[in-house]
């Protein structure tokens, strides 16, 4: 493992520098376990009323109960040293009283492999200038993730100005409320660090050191959090690697909420919010599934909404999955590091649907790769939601000196940026649901990859300022979408597809179940596969226009159910198009004076059926006219029927019935005048009557 080749030659102290850097890289290398599970533990979920059967099973197996998570009705068990874990699990699984039995999996902190690199000598606070890592003139990066000027604190030629979360602008609105707590589920917290000492959450329902569980939550004297590894009330961070204290939990907590404007150290994203430490990882940076799950229940039951989880495991583990689902059901938002292996396959908990999965960007607003970390890279894939700064991030750490600071890379560093933003949003909107906060974050992210959501960068790099000043829209009807201005980000629920994947190139159409309104879904690439007419879908997209037709651009479409074939409205040619509605302009007869609008209500985007005589046939289109005399060009009146290679046109003079999507488009050489268009889906939609 080595420094970037382009920076090796500029170390000012020669061999001494190389020795120190090699040592640092070795001590911070990721530990590798022979297995991803505890060899002497399993997790069991029993069916209701079958606890007695579990007791008998435990006695037969020589197992003892380590933890009982009551809300999930799961037990983590220890078996005798040397016992065959797989055979024990099989024994439990075969019993009718057992709903689930499996290993207790390891998870690990989602930290990249760090290395320092040189920059300019600091002349101000760490927020703008960074630190001298070794006292040898080797300077780590400052807090470019909060403010990147593209030069001094982004390190010049490969940095992009404002490739950051726009924190200073957000702080003009709020720095965070003391009522919004951030739970850091990690290796604990060094609550003696001068930048974290006054950030420690205090349990209002607990009297310190009286030996009583005052708030009745099952944890005695949990005045400032809990240590789930050692089962005590002291969540002090003891994480170290190679004999040096990394303090991963303290590091992530400081990014989210370090004391700020105090004349020392660094700034935190939500520096007005307290931190609840839940220690679930031991001194090596590894922890067990049941400890992490228990910590989630613990924090959520205390009313905490923001859960930072800079940890990851390779297995979809049932106890943790249940805990994440519980957190979401109670209004909390688990914010999880996607992992640092450069893989598209999900790690967990970031891979669960009820989390906000976070990847890492570098100073150039690009997804971190091996070029940034010397190995792996920020994980990606369909499950990825957003990105945040994650390359050489400055935070509180004891690597160089006690209560000091250090630069570390990884999605572990990216996740707490997003947790801080979530806390800022809830500080301004304490009544918002977790779903509202989730969509506010993804909708206001700066799109840094392919248009819309993509597997490399999700919805984009988070922007704290936009998250506080812009509005994300959760709408229930298509009509609501048409009344929103362009560039609005929306999610719309439970709509019916009126077209299938293969019907119209680059297009899908959805409509309200009651057929009140419909709208185009426009794709710059291919239409998502496997979608059928009548499917119930949820859609996320950006409001815009396609040649005069209101649309959701490059949307994400999720199928949530199947239904029957949608029924078309029967309309006359005169009624097609209709009047304007919201930001959807009406269809107009461009070639008459005064100009004549199509009659009736706006029906653009709806599945309709109409009939008329074929007047003109051209390549890929024909016109039908019932005498409405609404013209869109010299000699062409009526409705333009646009079709693809899958449809053969009728002959001129035929009387036809057409089923299709009522659509529109700008007439040639105009950016404001729309003509009526009807889009049949297949040959069956064109019926010759006579």
Secondary structure, 3 states (H helix, E strand, C coil): CCCCHHHHHHCCCHHHHHHHHHHHHHHCCCCCCCCCEEEEEEEEEECCCCHHHHHHHHHHHCCEEEEEEHHHCEEEEECCCCCCHHHHHHHHHCCCCEEEEEEEEEEEECCCCCCCCCCCCCCCCHHHHCCECCCCCCECCCCCCCCCCCCCCCCHHHCCCCCCCCHHHHHCCCCCCCCCCEEEEECCCCCCCCCCHHHECCCCCCCCCCCCCCCCCCCCCCCCCEECCCCECCCCCCCEECCEECCHHHHHHHHHHCCCCCCCCCCCCCCCCCEEEEECECCCCEEEHHHHHHHHHHHHHCCCCEEEECEEECCCCHHHHHHHHHHHHCCCEEEEECCCECCCCCCECCCCCCEEEEEEECCCCCECEHHHHCCCECCCCCCCCEEEECCCEEEEEECCCCCEEEEECCHHHHHHHHHHHHHHHHHHCCCCCHHHHHHHHHHCCECCCCCCCECCCECCECCHHHHHHCCCEEECCHHHHHCCCCCCEEEEEEEEECCCCCCECCEEEEECCCCCCEEEEECCCCCCCCCCCCCEEEEEEEEEEECCEEEEEEEEEEEEECCCCCCCEECCHHHCCCCCECCECCCEECCCCCCEECCCCCCCCCEEEEEEEEEEEECCEEEEECCCCCEEECCEECEEEECCCCCCCCCCCCEEEEEEEEEEEECCCCCCCEEEEEECCCHHHEEECC
